[in-house]
């Protein structure tokens, strides 16, 4: 079964996952819109902050969205578009 994933996640000052589910594997394009006021920080695999500037985007294949955590300027957003194929 294939499901479309399309969502906007509002960033907070504390890390939060891109999915409220404990496991949601999908192939997606994740972007930080150019209208964001600051960088969005993704938690790196070593625990470091990895900044994405406004307008940055990357395609990721078969990732668990619950494992990807973001923080940044409250009110900025991350968009996710893709699916479970």
Secondary structure, 3 states (H helix, E strand, C coil): CCCEEEEEEECCCCCEECCCCCCCEEEEEEECCCCCCCCEEEECCCCCEEEECCCCEEEEEEEEHHHCEEEECCCCEEEEEEECC
